[in-house]
């Protein structure tokens, strides 16, 4: 059901991997402990862990899993009977108490009109509340989980904020100086979330740095800005005709001779390797 959520551990002795029964706004569900209990400030309203899952809970969940597969197939048949095209049902979650059912689907149209499908499922199975929820590429990828090319778990599967950053597109990659290619695409087929996460930092850096191909003065020499190094808060300056005459210069060192440039810290010039001109106090 998406990325991990904070839950109150209460006085339960929990370990990573333990299966627990969690109370949510939609009913009781079985979850798996992803982090050991620790004190931390919640960024969302935490759920309550009721108990460690028992064998009876596992049996009930197994039956609901089979029921969910059956309901997903039935929803697809109902959509076909009602001639609703461009819809694919990809999953179904049933709460432990059976009072809430969420049928997940993907659709070309944002509002495909699935009221007839929902009513058909309610009549056929006589369950509690049935909800049809449209899943995006990023939500389906986060449910599947896995690791990206960087070697760490998917951001969308481990961090709930990834879904709230807004749309990700190739324009953001171009603004960061990255040529759109397969390497910047995530498992969902869209531009990776990390590029959207870093976008504001790149935007802020470019507002302070000189434009590419603009002329700057440094050490009595004039050069042309040919590239950026946001990580080092610096720009690559071409001082002559040869490629060997390029030099990476921090904005803090360019600012005294170029008033329009704003370094990351105007009071503390920064060297290209990220170290300060002044030694750190002991």
ZIWOBEL-V229494 format. One record per backbone hydrogen bond with DSSP energy under -0.5 kcal/mol. CO is the residue of the C=O (numbers start at 0). NH is the residue of the N-H. If there is no record, write none. Layout:
co->CO nh->NH
co->CO nh->NH
//
This chain:
co->5 nh->46
co->6 nh->8
co->7 nh->48
co->8 nh->11
co->11 nh->13
co->14 nh->17
co->17 nh->19
co->17 nh->32
co->18 nh->52
co->19 nh->21
co->19 nh->30
co->20 nh->49
co->20 nh->50
co->21 nh->23
co->21 nh->28
co->22 nh->47
co->23 nh->26
co->26 nh->23
co->27 nh->95
co->28 nh->21
co->28 nh->30
co->30 nh->19
co->32 nh->16
co->46 nh->7
co->47 nh->22
co->47 nh->49
co->50 nh->20
co->53 nh->57
co->54 nh->58
co->55 nh->59
co->56 nh->60
co->57 nh->61
co->58 nh->62
co->59 nh->63
co->60 nh->64
co->61 nh->65
co->62 nh->66
co->63 nh->67
co->64 nh->68
co->65 nh->69
co->66 nh->70
co->67 nh->71
co->68 nh->72
co->69 nh->73
co->70 nh->74
co->71 nh->75
co->72 nh->76
co->73 nh->77
co->74 nh->78
co->75 nh->79
co->76 nh->80
co->77 nh->81
co->78 nh->83
co->79 nh->82
co->82 nh->84
co->85 nh->107
co->87 nh->105
co->90 nh->103
co->92 nh->101
co->94 nh->97
co->97 nh->127
co->98 nh->128
co->99 nh->94
co->100 nh->102
co->100 nh->130
co->101 nh->92
co->101 nh->103
co->102 nh->132
co->103 nh->89
co->103 nh->90
co->104 nh->134
co->105 nh->87
co->108 nh->111
co->113 nh->117
co->114 nh->118
co->115 nh->119
co->116 nh->120
co->117 nh->121
co->118 nh->122
co->119 nh->123
co->120 nh->124
co->121 nh->125
co->128 nh->100
co->128 nh->130
co->130 nh->102
co->130 nh->132
co->132 nh->104
co->135 nh->139
co->136 nh->140
co->137 nh->141
co->138 nh->142
co->139 nh->143
co->140 nh->144
co->145 nh->153
co->147 nh->150
co->151 nh->147
co->153 nh->156
co->153 nh->157
co->154 nh->157
co->154 nh->158
co->156 nh->3
co->158 nh->161
co->159 nh->162
co->160 nh->163
co->161 nh->164
co->168 nh->171
co->168 nh->172
co->169 nh->173
co->170 nh->174
co->171 nh->175
co->172 nh->175
co->172 nh->177
co->173 nh->176
co->180 nh->183
co->181 nh->184
co->183 nh->191
co->185 nh->188
co->189 nh->185
co->191 nh->194
co->191 nh->195
co->192 nh->196
co->193 nh->197
co->194 nh->198
co->195 nh->198
co->195 nh->199
co->197 nh->201
co->198 nh->202
co->199 nh->203
co->200 nh->204
co->201 nh->205
co->202 nh->206
co->203 nh->207
co->204 nh->207
co->204 nh->208
co->207 nh->261
co->210 nh->213
co->213 nh->224
co->215 nh->222
co->217 nh->220
co->220 nh->217
co->222 nh->215
co->223 nh->237
co->224 nh->212
co->226 nh->235
co->228 nh->231
co->228 nh->233
co->229 nh->232
co->232 nh->250
co->233 nh->228
co->234 nh->236
co->234 nh->248
co->235 nh->225
co->235 nh->226
co->236 nh->238
co->236 nh->246
co->237 nh->223
co->241 nh->244
co->242 nh->245
co->244 nh->238
co->246 nh->236
co->246 nh->248
co->248 nh->234
co->249 nh->252
co->249 nh->253
co->250 nh->254
co->253 nh->256
co->253 nh->257
co->254 nh->257
co->257 nh->260
co->260 nh->262
co->264 nh->267
co->268 nh->276
co->270 nh->273
co->274 nh->270
//
